[in-house]
Amino acid sequence: MKKWTRWEDWVAVGVGLVAAVSAFLMPQMGASMPWMLIVGILLIAAGVANLAMPGMVAMEYVQLALGAVLFLAPWFGGYAAMDSAAAWVCWIGGAVAVIVAALAVRPAMQLHDRTIPH
């Protein structure tokens, strides 16, 4: 697997970018801005790390966890009950990030196993 070619990681970077940019573009409810901005930036960083160094299984799990945190952020930040656009961005983006990270775990494990001599 080559660097910078995994579509799953590009999707995660895109989700993080959408979440971070949406924090500034959408009306803020509760603590939506810090949750979306921080988790979005961390998701971008995890995606870039996975793109630059494929085969790091731990980072795939970090990316999966960040997707789950983004999905849960409306409840953590107190803006889920408001049925805001920010909440929907988090729910949809978080679900997409979890799905693509789950799809990327097995290929990362296989690459990791091939690169370590036994």
MARTITOR-981261 format. One record per residue (C-alpha): residue in three letters; x, y, z; residue number from 1. Coordinates in Angstrom, 3 decimals, padded with zeros to 6 digits, always signed. Layout:
{r ALA {X Y Z} NUM} ...
! end
This chain:
{r MET {+000.000 +000.000 +000.000} 1} {r LYS {+001.451 +003.325 -001.040} 2} {r LYS {+001.495 +006.531 +000.925} 3} {r TRP {-001.210 +009.120 +000.253} 4} {r THR {-003.427 +006.706 -001.707} 5} {r ARG {-005.924 +005.253 +000.785} 6} {r TRP {-009.384 +006.570 +000.062} 7} {r GLU {-010.589 +005.757 +003.584} 8} {r ASP {-008.095 +008.177 +005.102} 9} {r TRP {-008.911 +010.885 +002.556} 10} {r VAL {-012.581 +010.564 +003.510} 11} {r ALA {-011.658 +010.924 +007.204} 12} {r VAL {-009.631 +014.049 +006.413} 13} {r GLY {-012.611 +015.414 +004.487} 14} {r VAL {-014.988 +014.718 +007.380} 15} {r GLY {-012.618 +016.475 +009.780} 16} {r LEU {-012.362 +019.440 +007.436} 17} {r VAL {-016.138 +019.695 +007.088} 18} {r ALA {-016.592 +019.528 +010.871} 19} {r ALA {-013.914 +022.155 +011.543} 20} {r VAL {-015.149 +024.568 +008.871} 21} {r SER {-018.796 +024.031 +009.853} 22} {r ALA {-017.948 +025.169 +013.365} 23} {r PHE {-017.498 +028.665 +011.949} 24} {r LEU {-020.272 +028.621 +009.341} 25} {r MET {-023.229 +027.305 +011.341} 26} {r PRO {-025.174 +028.996 +014.107} 27} {r GLN {-023.716 +027.865 +017.397} 28} {r MET {-025.816 +025.931 +019.880} 29} {r GLY {-024.491 +024.859 +023.250} 30} {r ALA {-020.818 +024.006 +022.973} 31} {r SER {-020.926 +022.985 +019.318} 32} {r MET {-018.083 +025.219 +018.156} 33} {r PRO {-015.298 +023.848 +020.383} 34} {r TRP {-016.435 +020.239 +019.961} 35} {r MET {-016.630 +020.428 +016.177} 36} {r LEU {-013.427 +022.427 +015.827} 37} {r ILE {-011.256 +020.318 +018.130} 38} {r VAL {-012.513 +016.911 +017.003} 39} {r GLY {-012.416 +018.019 +013.355} 40} {r ILE {-008.790 +019.128 +013.627} 41} {r LEU {-007.829 +015.911 +015.442} 42} {r LEU {-009.580 +013.857 +012.758} 43} {r ILE {-007.650 +015.719 +010.054} 44} {r ALA {-004.378 +015.051 +011.903} 45} {r ALA {-005.166 +011.344 +012.333} 46} {r GLY {-006.127 +011.024 +008.671} 47} {r VAL {-002.947 +012.750 +007.494} 48} {r ALA {-000.850 +010.546 +009.795} 49} {r ASN {-002.519 +007.448 +008.350} 50} {r LEU {-001.967 +008.712 +004.820} 51} {r ALA {+001.705 +009.478 +005.455} 52} {r MET {+002.446 +006.238 +007.308} 53} {r PRO {+000.118 +003.447 +006.161} 54} {r GLY {+000.178 +000.329 +008.281} 55} {r MET {-000.045 +002.052 +011.664} 56} {r VAL {-002.917 +000.030 +013.080} 57} {r ALA {-003.108 +002.061 +016.291} 58} {r MET {-003.771 +005.258 +014.337} 59} {r GLU {-006.663 +003.576 +012.531} 60} {r TYR {-008.219 +002.881 +015.923} 61} {r VAL {-007.544 +006.482 +016.975} 62} {r GLN {-009.328 +007.638 +013.830} 63} {r LEU {-012.241 +005.313 +014.626} 64} {r ALA {-012.436 +006.652 +018.204} 65} {r LEU {-012.395 +010.255 +016.967} 66} {r GLY {-015.266 +009.446 +014.616} 67} {r ALA {-017.198 +008.039 +017.573} 68} {r VAL {-016.430 +011.155 +019.629} 69} {r LEU {-017.645 +013.349 +016.760} 70} {r PHE {-020.857 +011.314 +016.608} 71} {r LEU {-021.382 +011.705 +020.373} 72} {r ALA {-020.322 +015.368 +020.485} 73} {r PRO {-023.876 +016.773 +020.255} 74} {r TRP {-024.755 +015.006 +023.502} 75} {r PHE {-021.454 +015.905 +025.172} 76} {r GLY {-021.796 +019.545 +024.086} 77} {r GLY {-025.460 +019.899 +024.896} 78} {r TYR {-026.731 +020.679 +021.406} 79} {r ALA {-028.365 +017.377 +020.437} 80} {r ALA {-031.809 +018.307 +021.765} 81} {r MET {-031.809 +021.510 +019.739} 82} {r ASP {-031.900 +019.501 +016.490} 83} {r SER {-029.438 +021.952 +014.981} 84} {r ALA {-027.534 +021.692 +011.722} 85} {r ALA {-024.341 +021.391 +013.762} 86} {r ALA {-025.699 +018.277 +015.452} 87} {r TRP {-026.529 +016.722 +012.084} 88} {r VAL {-023.044 +017.472 +010.748} 89} {r CYS {-021.597 +015.685 +013.774} 90} {r TRP {-023.918 +012.691 +013.548} 91} {r ILE {-023.438 +012.136 +009.823} 92} {r GLY {-019.724 +012.970 +009.802} 93} {r GLY {-019.055 +010.833 +012.866} 94} {r ALA {-020.873 +007.851 +011.367} 95} {r VAL {-018.962 +008.199 +008.091} 96} {r ALA {-015.630 +008.496 +009.939} 97} {r VAL {-016.355 +005.376 +012.024} 98} {r ILE {-017.354 +003.363 +008.959} 99} {r VAL {-014.310 +004.293 +006.862} 100} {r ALA {-011.947 +003.759 +009.798} 101} {r ALA {-013.456 +000.319 +010.396} 102} {r LEU {-012.962 -000.489 +006.711} 103} {r ALA {-009.310 +000.604 +006.942} 104} {r VAL {-008.322 -001.473 +009.989} 105} {r ARG {-007.894 -004.850 +008.257} 106} {r PRO {-005.771 -003.533 +005.334} 107} {r ALA {-003.607 -001.661 +007.855} 108} {r MET {-003.138 -004.889 +009.845} 109} {r GLN {-002.181 -006.801 +006.711} 110} {r LEU {+000.326 -004.130 +005.704} 111} {r HIS {+001.723 -004.032 +009.218} 112} {r ASP {+002.169 -007.824 +009.245} 113} {r ARG {+003.997 -007.756 +005.897} 114} {r THR {+006.440 -005.052 +006.919} 115} {r ILE {+007.534 -006.603 +010.234} 116} {r PRO {+009.909 -009.565 +009.821} 117} {r HIS {+008.916 -012.664 +011.772} 118} 
! end
